[in-house]
Amino acid sequence: MPRIPLICLPLLLLFSPVAVLGQTQLSATNRIYNQNELKADLQFLKRKLEKIHPGLYRYTSKPALNIFFDSLYHSIDRPMDEQRFFRLITLLHAKIGDGHTMLLPSEATTDHNNKKGRFLPFTLTYLNGKLHIVENNSADSSIEKGEEIVRINGEGIDTIMSQLLKRQIRDGYNQTYPIWILNHYFAAYYSFAYGLPAQFFLELRNQKGELQKKQITALTKDSIKFIHQSRYPVTTDRGITLEKIKDGTTAILTIKSFDPDLLQSRYKQDYTALIDSVFTVLKRDQTTNLILDLRDNQGGDFEPGRYLLSYLLLNPARYLLNGEESRVIQPKTNHFTGKLFVLINGGSFSNTAIVSACLERDKRAVFIGEETGGNKHIISGDPTEISLPNTHIRGFISTTTFQITNGNNDGHGIIPAYPILPAIGDVLMGKDVLMARALELIAE
């Protein structure tokens, strides 16, 4: 069964820090590689990309990408450890513009850092150019949620975010997915670019606008988890949920993944059986409005996406325009015929973006939120894994192109008819402004 495996990769990255810029460096061997070894790895990576990737020059022309590779080659002007080299070559992510093609630290470094890495102990969110603390998992309980981080170890947040964002994977020219990644995994990605300092010297701005300085001790992931569990209530989570409101005329269907194996192992949910039961209930209750929440759904297999669409589409339609998945989707006899509202954000990626694009292509839904992280025109997937011969940095390179829609590829995802980004106050209060807007539209 074709799939675009991405869901697990950010989790692999979460505690795979890459330390540079003179900070504390953790690695498996502390080995320093000479320039010839590093240049050989870069040339190996270039050859593999040119040989394997079907859309390498989709967003950066071949002459321009060759010039960029030359600049990376000439930047190797001194010996480096794996981590410093990793920081250099991850600049390729934005040039390639394929969210399924990425570089990861070596397995040895990943394992080493999983066990011994110490991180910035906060859950953060980046909104409107400001970085706010959402959860404080540090030993200093006086720091309140909502406080803005202005500087970390003397460097301004604008500079830090610029450095981190330019190294994130993405589809095309999209910016919502890179921001989504940092909102969920800031501590790990900060360590990729700035290392693993034992202490963080922070400049904070509280909600009164007052500045204060704090020194925070870096913590292991186990310590962060322990403090988090002691301060914040444990919430039960489900992969797929159905909520009925307004006497059954409106329903909310939330799908957090299109990976049936993940849904089964993590939530003990059978995707196909559950989707069948959901639409049986909607038909029985004569539901006229459905809110489909696809936020933070990073994708999974093609077949679950096709199956959902068989209940949502009003007319036969193709899933993809090329390959096996170009076969026509036939609507189910009990498919939903009412009004459909879809909530999307930067984490709506990969197969979720394909599902959204099919709904948009057939003018089936009203979209609310922010641009999907996944491209709506064309993507690449089915990556194969490589290992650079000297540093053993791992790479995943897409092998297949999937055409979703015809027309000009502008390098972006689904642009919602009702663009909404929550304010920091909404986030802190747990106010779901996207859901509120959907309910307002239904009430109009």
HELIX and SHEET records of a PDB file:
HELIX    1   1 LEU A    9  LEU A   14  1                                   6    
HELIX    2   2 GLN A   35  ILE A   52  1                                  18    
HELIX    3   3 LYS A   62  SER A   75  1                                  14    
HELIX    4   4 GLU A   82  ILE A   89  1                                   8    
HELIX    5   5 LEU A   92  ILE A   96  1                                   5    
HELIX    6   6 GLU A  107  LYS A  116  1                                  10    
HELIX    7   7 ILE A  157  LEU A  165  1                                   9    
HELIX    8   8 THR A  176  TYR A  194  1                                  19    
HELIX    9   9 LYS A  221  ARG A  231  1                                  11    
HELIX   10  10 PRO A  260  TYR A  267  1                                   8    
HELIX   11  11 TYR A  271  ARG A  284  1                                  14    
HELIX   12  12 PHE A  302  LEU A  312  1                                  11    
HELIX   13  13 GLU A  324  SER A  326  5                                   3    
HELIX   14  14 ASN A  351  ARG A  361  1                                  11    
HELIX   15  15 ILE A  424  MET A  429  1                                   6    
HELIX   16  16 VAL A  433  ALA A  443  1                                  11    
SHEET    1   A 2 ILE A  32  TYR A  33  0                                        
SHEET    2   A 2 MET A  80  ASP A  81 -1                                        
SHEET    1   B 3 MET A 102  LEU A 104  0                                        
SHEET    2   B 3 ARG A 394  ILE A 397 -1                                        
SHEET    3   B 3 THR A 384  SER A 387 -1                                        
SHEET    1   C 2 ARG A 118  PHE A 119  0                                        
SHEET    2   C 2 LEU A 219  THR A 220 -1                                        
SHEET    1   D 4 PHE A 122  LEU A 127  0                                        
SHEET    2   D 4 LYS A 130  ASN A 136 -1                                        
SHEET    3   D 4 GLU A 148  ILE A 152 -1                                        
SHEET    4   D 4 GLU A 155  GLY A 156 -1                                        
SHEET    1   E 5 PHE A 122  LEU A 127  0                                        
SHEET    2   E 5 LYS A 130  ASN A 136 -1                                        
SHEET    3   E 5 GLU A 148  ILE A 152 -1                                        
SHEET    4   E 5 GLN A 199  ARG A 205 -1                                        
SHEET    5   E 5 LEU A 211  THR A 217 -1                                        
SHEET    1   F 6 ILE A 240  ILE A 245  0                                        
SHEET    2   F 6 THR A 250  ILE A 255 -1                                        
SHEET    3   F 6 ASN A 289  ASP A 293  1                                        
SHEET    4   F 6 LYS A 339  ILE A 344  1                                        
SHEET    5   F 6 VAL A 366  GLY A 369  1                                        
SHEET    6   F 6 TYR A 418  PRO A 419  1                                        
SHEET    1   G 2 ALA A 317  ARG A 318  0                                        
SHEET    2   G 2 VAL A 328  ILE A 329 -1                                        
SHEET    1   H 2 ILE A 378  GLY A 381  0                                        
SHEET    2   H 2 THR A 400  GLN A 403 -1                                        
END                                                                             
